[in-house]
Amino acid sequence: MSELQKQIDNGSIHTNQNFFLDVETQTSKAVKVNYYGKPQWVPKSVFIEVKLEKNLIVFGMKQWFINKLQKQL
């Protein structure tokens, strides 16, 4: 199981901006998270794994998707 899937199953995704995206539900290809107080469907493929330390893995998002989300806020 990937680290992303582990975090999704635990209910939150730790981001590289040091905040957590609360997971509401998921499908095989997307996850519904609480993004700035609004529920958003996010494809799992936009998450980028970032290793900060030996045992700390966080996730960023591809910039084009962040831009898309920001336009919706």
C-alpha positions in Angstrom: 0.0 0.0 0.0 1.3 3.4 -0.9 1.9 6.1 1.7 -0.8 8.2 0.1 -3.3 5.4 0.5 -2.3 4.9 4.1 -2.9 8.6 4.9 -6.2 8.5 3.0 -7.3 5.5 5.0 -6.3 7.2 8.3 -8.6 10.1 7.4 -6.2 13.0 6.5 -3.5 13.8 4.0 -0.5 15.7 5.4 0.6 18.4 2.9 3.9 19.9 2.3 2.5 23.2 3.5 2.1 21.7 7.0 -1.7 21.4 7.0 -4.0 18.4 6.7 -6.7 17.7 4.2 -9.5 15.9 5.9 -10.7 13.0 3.9 -14.5 12.7 3.5 -14.7 9.7 1.1 -12.8 8.1 -1.7 -13.0 6.2 -4.9 -10.3 4.2 -6.7 -9.1 7.3 -8.6 -10.2 10.3 -6.5 -10.6 11.5 -2.9 -13.1 14.0 -1.5 -11.3 16.3 0.9 -12.1 19.4 2.8 -10.0 22.2 1.0 -10.3 25.6 2.8 -13.6 24.6 4.3 -15.2 23.4 1.0 -15.5 19.7 0.0 -13.6 19.1 -3.3 -13.0 16.0 -5.4 -9.2 15.6 -6.0 -7.7 13.0 -8.3 -5.2 10.9 -6.5 -2.8 11.4 -9.4 -2.3 15.1 -8.6 -0.6 14.3 -5.3 3.2 14.4 -5.3 5.1 12.6 -2.6 7.8 14.7 -0.7 10.2 13.1 1.8 11.1 15.6 4.4 13.0 13.3 6.7 13.7 9.7 7.0 10.3 8.8 8.3 8.2 11.9 7.3 6.4 11.8 4.0 4.1 14.6 3.0 2.2 15.4 -0.2 2.1 18.4 -2.5 -0.3 18.9 -5.4 0.5 19.6 -9.0 0.4 23.3 -9.7 -2.2 23.2 -12.4 -4.7 21.6 -10.0 -3.9 24.1 -7.3 -4.7 26.9 -9.8 -8.0 25.2 -10.7 -9.0 24.9 -7.0 -8.0 28.6 -6.3 -10.3 29.8 -9.1 -13.2 27.9 -7.4 -12.8 29.6 -4.0 
